[in-house]
Amino acid sequence: MASENLSHHLEVLQQKLEQGQGYEQALYYFLEEFAGDARFGHNVQRLIRLALLDEPGHVATTSLGKSSSIEQQRAFRLPQFRFIHGNAAVSGRVVLFFYFEEVDTGLMALIPGTKGGTEIARFRLTGGLASNPKHN
């Protein structure tokens, strides 16, 4: 469970996210170590509105091929680790995301994706990975 050694688990998560083509492993690690950890939720700040949500929303609507609004947005921040995570709904689908401010890199998952499975995209708010298709 992530809360038992938060610093270590965030470091592993970031490493998995930054891996070349294997970054989807970061989603599975997040779900295994963080998602079910109730104590992990006690260390966060609730964010009311975050521009960061625009990027996962843009990726999700692009995947769906139609303009859709982001609903039920929830974002949380661990200020000491500069880590943000959250979820939202887009066209009846779940959007999960997390983002490391220090390395300007995040991951968004659309569940279910347009083909029934989970679609995963890595992004940066300043361009970088998101603007280069070979990294996604």
N, C-alpha and C positions, 0 to 999 in steps of 0.2 A: 504494500500500500504506500502510495506516494507520501502521505503525511508522516510516515515513520522516518523518512530521510528526504525531505522535500528538495533540498539543494541537489542531492545526487540524482533524484528522479527527473528533475527539470533539466539537468545537464545531459542525461541520457536522451531525454525527449528531444532536446535541441540538436544533439548529434545525429539522431535518426532523421530529423527534419532536414538537416543540411546535407545528408547523403545524396549523391548524384541522382540516380534513377530509383533508388530504394526508399524514397521519402514517404511512401504510403505506409511503411512500417511504423512511422511516428503516430499515425491514427490508431493503429492497433495497440500500441504501447500506451497511448493516452487513455483509451477505453479500458484497458486492463488495470492500469495502475492508479488512474486519477478519477475516472467517472464514478466508480462505486465507493469511493473513499469519503465517508461523511465528514471526517475530521479535516480533510483537505478544504472543504467548503467553509470552514470556520476562519480561515486565514485570509479571506478575500475581501476586497472593497467592491460594493455594487456600483456599477457605472450606469447612469441614467440614459445617456445618449452618447454614442461614440461614432465618430466618422469611420473608424475601422470597420464597422458593420457594412459600410457601403461596398467595400471590396468583395467580401463573400457574397453579398447580394448581387453584385454585378456578375460575378462568376456563375452563380446559380441561374440567374435569368438568361445569361448567354448560353449555358448548357441546355436550358429548357427551350430556347429559341423563341421566347416571347417575353414581353415586359411584364414583370410581376412585382408586387410590393412585398417588402419585408415586414413580417408581422411577429408579434410576441417576442421581441428582441430582449435578450438578457445577456449582459456582459459583466465580467468580473475581472478584477485586477489584483495581482499580488505585487504591491509596489516595491517591496524589497528585492524582488527578482525581475522586475520590469516585464512581467508575464501577464498576458490577457487571454481569457478564454470565455466562451459563451455559446449561445445557440439562438436560433430563430426559426421561423417557418416561412416558406416561400412556396406558393401554389400547392399547399397541402403536403409539402415535403419538409423534412427536418434538415436544418443547416447547423452543423457543428463547426466550431473554429477555435484555433488558438494562435497566438502571435507572440513572438519574442521581440520586444522593442529594441534591445541592444543590437541585434543582428538584422533588424527590419525584415523578418521572415515569418510567415505564417502559413497555416494549412487550413483548408476549408473542405468539408465533406458534405455532399448532398445525398440524402438518404430518403427514399430510393432515388437513384439517378434516372436518367431518361430511358435507360435500357433495363431497369429493374434492380440492378446492383447498386453499389455505392460508388459515386464519382468523387474523386479526390483531386484537389488542385493546390499547389503551393503558390504563394503570392508574396510580393513585397509592395509596400505602399509607395515607394519611391521609384518603381519601375523594376529594374534589375531582373530577377527571376521571372516575374510575371510577363515581362515584355519579350522574353526569349523563349519561344516554344520548345526548344530542345531541352529545357529544364523542367517542363511540366508534362 
